[in-house]
Amino acid sequence: VISALIFALTHFIKPLAEIIRTFPQFPALVLLGLILGWAKRACGGNLGKSIGLHAGLIWAYYILNVGQLIKYTGTVPDWLTGINKNPLAGVMGLLFLTILAIWIRKKAVLSER
């Protein structure tokens, strides 16, 4: 849990106004930090899965948003899809991360047995 909080906090090393503007993504970053820690545990302490998972999520976000493969129409509220077009700051992003967390956590528990 401590490493997950540190992970989330390191993503907020920026000016105060920007921290306040992007704060809705903080809970998702804590959850992502937990997921990455569990992924490391599932691989017997090897960081490969955690690094790959983090890189893959960033790559997907970058390709979809910067490549403009997703068009935000505004018909659905921002709190659902992601405030400031950031999926980590919305309910759908949290739902996706929760499903991923359950799956990774199960793998980590099974590997500890």
N, C-alpha and C positions, 0 to 999 in steps of 0.2 A: 504494500500500500504506500509506503514511504517513497519507493522508487517511482511509482505511478504519479504521485503528487509532484515529485521533482521533475519528471517528464513533462507534466502539464505546465508547471511553473516556468520551465525553460522556454516554452513556446510563447511566453508572455514577457520576454525581455525586449521591451519596446516602450515608446513614450506613453505616459499615463492616459492620454486621450484615446490612443489606439487600444490600450488594455481595456478600457471601459467599453469601447465600441465592439470589441471582439469577445468580451467576456462570456456571452452565451455558449461559446464552444468549450468552455472550461470543463464542464462535467464529462463531455465526450472525450476530451483529451485525457482525463483521469482514467476513464474506462479503457481507452486505447492503451494507456500505459500498463494497466492490469493485463490486458490481452497480450501485449508484447512480453511481459514477464512470464505469463503462463505458457506462451509459445516457447520461450527459452527453457522452461522447466520440462515441457513435453519432449524436448530434444536432448535431455540429459545435460543441460547447461550450455549447450552449443548456441551461439548467438545467430547462426545462419538463418533459421526460420524467422526470428524476430526482425532481423535486418531486411530480409526479403519481403516480409509482410508489410513493414513500414514503407519500404521503397515502392512496392506494388500499389499500395493505397495512395501514396503521393503521386505516382505516375498516372493512375486512373483519374484522380482529381484534376491533375494538370491537363491531360489529354482531353477530358470531357469539357472542362470549363474554358481553358485557353484556346483549345481547338474549336470552340463554339459548337460542339456536338449536342449540347443541351441548350434549348431555348426556354428561358423563363418567361411564361406568358402572364403571370400575375393573377391567374384565375384561382390559384390555391394560396392560402396565406403563407407568409414567409416563415412563421413559426413552425410550419409543417415541413416545408422543403428545405429551409435553412436561411437564417437571417444573413443578410449581405451576400447571398448566393453561396454560402458556405454550408455544405451538407452536415458538418459536425455541429452546427448551431441550430439544428432543427430536429423535430420528432422522428422523421424518417431516418436521418443519420444515426440517431440514438438507437432506433429499432434495429437497424442493420448491425451496428456495433454490439448490441445486446445478443443478437443471434450468433454473431461471430464469437463473442465472449463465452457463451454457453458451449459452443462446439469446441473451442480451444481449451476451455477449462476441463471438459470431459476428457480430452486427449491428455492433458497434463496429469489429471488424477489417475488415469489408467496407466500412464508411464511410471508413476511413483509406486505402483504395486509390485 
